[in-house]
Amino acid sequence: MPEGDTVFLAGKRLHAALAGKLLLRGELRHPRWAEHDLAGLTVTGVQSVGKHLFTRFDDGTSLHSHFRMDGSWHLYRPGMAWRRPDHEARAVLGVEERVAVGFALHDLELLPTDEEDRLVGHLGPDLLDPAWDAEMAAEALRRFTSRADHEVGLVLLEQRVMAGVGNLYKTEVCFLLGVSPWTKVRDLADPSEVITLSRKLLCANADRPEQTTTGSTRRGETHWVFERGGRECRRCGTRILTANQGDGVYARIAYWCPHCQPGPAPAPTPRQSRRRTGPGAPRRY
């Protein structure tokens, strides 16, 4: 599932392309909304809220979309070939100089703008909210610490606590703080660091498609442990382990370095071991 910064960037680009423009084409290719033609409406703005997107129109309605696992919005010049199959398109919003196509948007809803809270009112503070302030940080911390008996990795993914973190940032935040994803919230020395670092990483990548937590955007050097199971830790050379965390549809693959992230952990996925494979010297990437 996309991280909050991916959705934020999509919203920013859609806003720049569509806001203030008259829709010449407004197709909703979703069984529930197929009879609605949005052509003739003016887009007043596009805004992300956590992992949700709202495209707002001058008739007082909003189009809500959520990427889930495989959704995305693309922008094209009129007449350009689409990069995904036509049958995957769920929304087509065209203005004079741009065509926005929403692909594989399983969650699509047209609703009154003043009812948007019905879909996002349950969310915790949005880590990429431009109006982020000390009060929002305090509320995120309150919600986070209220899950004292829960595992840090799972709480980081809980959008009701704070909105925007996905499995990538959950993994990297735990590594950078030196804690196992299975550490209980109550055992953290300073829980506020989790909120501060999560927001810092999301903000650092909010204006570009590349997502880096190491500071490097070079291919293969962007992450500390995420999707690097079985490879050497960039810091100490220990083999990075993987295991499932969470149950059912909420299960995600956790990546961690047992040397840099001491604490509780399940048995790693087969084929891996805790053997140190490097000399232990720090690595710079």
C-alpha positions in Angstrom: 0.0 0.0 0.0 1.4 3.5 -0.9 2.9 5.6 1.8 1.4 8.9 2.8 4.0 10.9 0.9 3.1 9.1 -2.4 -0.6 10.2 -1.9 0.5 13.7 -0.9 2.6 14.1 -4.1 -0.2 12.8 -6.2 -2.6 15.3 -4.7 -0.1 18.1 -5.2 0.4 17.3 -8.8 -3.4 16.9 -9.5 -4.1 20.2 -7.8 -1.5 22.0 -10.0 -3.0 20.4 -13.1 -6.7 20.7 -12.4 -7.5 23.4 -9.8 -9.5 26.3 -11.2 -10.1 24.4 -14.5 -13.3 23.5 -16.2 -13.8 19.7 -16.7 -14.2 18.9 -20.4 -14.3 15.2 -19.5 -15.5 13.8 -16.3 -16.0 10.0 -16.5 -16.4 7.7 -13.5 -16.0 4.1 -14.6 -17.1 2.6 -11.4 -20.2 0.4 -11.2 -21.6 2.6 -8.4 -21.0 6.0 -10.1 -21.0 5.2 -13.8 -24.1 7.3 -14.4 -22.4 10.4 -13.1 -20.9 12.8 -15.7 -18.7 15.4 -14.1 -18.0 17.4 -17.3 -18.9 21.0 -16.9 -17.9 21.2 -13.3 -14.9 23.3 -12.2 -12.2 21.7 -10.0 -11.8 23.9 -6.9 -8.9 21.9 -5.5 -7.3 18.5 -4.7 -6.1 17.6 -1.2 -4.7 14.5 0.5 -5.7 13.5 4.0 -3.4 10.7 5.1 -3.7 8.1 2.4 -7.0 9.5 1.1 -7.5 12.0 -1.8 -10.3 14.4 -2.3 -10.9 16.2 -5.6 -13.4 19.0 -5.0 -15.8 20.6 -7.4 -17.7 23.9 -7.6 -21.1 22.2 -7.1 -20.2 21.4 -3.5 -19.2 17.7 -4.2 -16.0 15.8 -3.8 -14.6 12.7 -5.4 -12.9 10.5 -2.8 -10.3 8.0 -3.9 -7.9 5.6 -2.1 -5.1 3.8 -3.7 -5.2 0.6 -1.7 -2.5 -1.8 -3.0 -2.4 -1.0 -6.7 -4.3 2.2 -7.4 -2.7 5.4 -8.8 -3.4 8.7 -10.6 -1.6 9.5 -13.8 -1.4 12.8 -15.7 -1.2 13.0 -19.5 -1.3 15.6 -22.2 -4.5 15.2 -24.4 -3.9 12.5 -27.0 -1.0 10.8 -25.1 -1.1 7.0 -24.8 -1.9 5.8 -21.2 0.7 3.7 -19.4 -1.8 1.3 -17.9 -4.6 -0.6 -19.7 -7.8 1.3 -20.5 -9.9 -1.3 -18.6 -8.1 -0.4 -15.4 -9.2 3.2 -15.6 -11.9 4.1 -12.9 -11.9 7.9 -13.3 -11.0 10.2 -16.2 -10.9 14.0 -15.5 -9.9 16.1 -18.5 -9.2 19.8 -18.7 -7.9 21.8 -21.6 -4.2 20.9 -21.2 -4.2 17.8 -19.0 -6.0 14.5 -18.5 -6.0 12.9 -15.1 -6.6 9.1 -15.1 -7.3 7.2 -11.9 -6.3 3.5 -12.3 -7.4 0.6 -10.2 -9.2 2.9 -7.7 -11.3 0.3 -5.9 -12.4 2.9 -3.3 -14.2 5.7 -5.2 -17.0 7.8 -3.8 -18.8 11.0 -4.8 -20.1 12.8 -1.8 -20.9 16.3 -0.5 -17.7 18.2 0.4 -19.1 19.0 3.8 -19.4 15.3 4.5 -15.7 14.4 3.9 -15.2 13.9 7.6 -17.4 10.8 7.3 -14.6 9.1 5.5 -11.5 10.5 7.3 -12.8 11.7 10.6 -11.5 8.6 12.4 -7.9 9.2 11.3 -5.2 10.5 13.6 -3.3 13.7 12.8 -2.0 13.7 9.3 1.8 13.8 9.4 1.9 15.7 6.1 -0.8 18.3 7.0 0.6 21.7 6.1 -1.0 23.1 9.2 0.9 20.6 11.5 1.7 22.2 14.8 2.5 21.4 18.5 -1.1 20.6 19.2 -1.3 18.0 16.4 2.0 16.5 17.5 0.7 16.2 21.1 -2.5 14.5 19.9 -0.5 12.0 17.8 1.7 11.3 20.9 -1.4 10.9 23.1 -2.9 8.4 20.7 0.4 6.6 20.3 1.1 6.1 24.0 -2.5 5.0 24.6 -1.5 1.8 22.8 1.1 1.0 25.6 0.6 -2.7 25.4 0.8 -2.9 21.6 3.8 -3.5 19.4 5.5 -0.4 18.0 5.5 -1.7 14.4 1.7 -2.3 14.5 0.9 1.0 16.1 2.9 2.8 13.5 0.7 1.4 10.8 -2.5 2.3 12.6 -4.0 5.3 10.7 -6.2 6.1 13.7 -3.1 7.0 15.6 -1.4 9.1 13.0 -2.1 9.1 9.3 0.5 8.5 6.6 2.9 5.8 7.7 3.1 2.6 5.7 5.3 -0.5 5.9 8.3 1.3 4.4 8.4 4.0 7.0 7.4 1.7 9.8 10.4 -0.4 9.0 12.9 2.4 8.7 11.7 4.3 11.7 12.2 1.2 13.9 15.7 0.7 12.5 16.7 4.3 12.9 15.5 4.4 16.5 17.3 1.1 17.2 14.2 -0.8 18.4 12.7 -4.1 17.3 9.3 -3.7 15.6 7.9 -6.1 18.3 8.9 -3.8 21.1 5.9 -2.7 23.2 5.1 1.0 23.1 5.4 1.2 26.9 9.1 0.1 26.6 10.2 3.0 24.4 12.5 5.4 26.1 11.1 8.4 24.3 7.8 7.7 22.3 7.8 11.3 21.0 10.8 10.4 18.8 8.6 8.0 16.9 6.2 10.9 15.8 9.1 13.3 15.1 11.0 10.9 13.0 8.0 9.6 11.1 7.0 13.1 10.1 10.6 14.0 9.2 11.0 11.1 6.8 7.6 11.7 5.2 8.3 15.4 4.7 11.7 14.7 3.3 10.2 12.7 0.5 6.9 14.5 0.0 8.0 16.5 -3.1 9.6 13.7 -5.1 8.7 10.2 -6.3 11.9 8.7 -4.9 11.7 7.6 -1.2 14.9 7.6 0.7 15.6 7.1 4.4 19.4 6.9 4.0 19.9 10.2 2.3 20.9 8.6 -1.0 18.6 8.4 -4.0 21.0 6.0 -5.9 19.4 2.8 -7.0 19.8 0.1 -4.3 21.0 2.6 -1.6 17.7 4.3 -0.6 16.7 2.1 2.4 18.4 0.8 5.5 16.6 -2.5 5.9 13.2 -2.3 4.0 13.0 -5.0 1.3 16.6 -6.0 2.1 15.9 -9.3 3.8 18.9 -11.7 3.7 21.4 -8.9 2.9 23.9 -7.3 5.1 23.0 -4.5 7.4 24.5 -1.3 6.1 25.7 -0.3 9.6 27.0 -3.5 11.1 27.1 -6.3 8.5 24.6 -8.5 10.3 22.2 -10.3 8.0 18.8 -8.6 7.9 15.9 -10.8 9.0 12.3 -10.9 8.0 9.1 -12.2 9.6 5.4 -11.5 9.4 3.9 -9.0 11.8 0.2 -8.6 12.3 -2.7 -11.0 11.5 -4.9 -11.6 8.5 -5.2 -8.8 6.1 -3.2 -6.6 8.4 -0.1 -8.8 8.2 3.0 -7.1 6.8 6.6 -8.3 6.3 8.8 -6.8 9.0 12.5 -6.3 8.2 15.0 -5.8 11.0 18.7 -6.1 12.0 18.9 -8.2 15.2 22.2 -6.5 16.1 21.1 -2.9 15.6 17.6 -3.5 16.8 17.7 -5.6 20.0 14.5 -6.6 21.7 11.6 -9.1 21.3 11.3 -10.8 17.9 9.8 -14.0 16.5 11.6 -16.7 14.7 12.9 -15.3 11.4 11.6 -16.5 8.0 13.3 -19.8 7.0 16.6 -19.6 5.0 17.9 -16.8 7.2 20.1 -16.8 10.3 21.4 -14.4 12.8 25.0 -15.0 11.7 27.1 -11.9 11.5 28.5 -11.7 7.9 30.5 -8.5 8.0 33.3 -7.1 10.0 31.0 -4.9 12.0 32.4 -1.6 10.8 29.8 1.1 10.1 29.0 1.7 6.4 28.3 5.0 4.8 25.8 5.2 1.9 
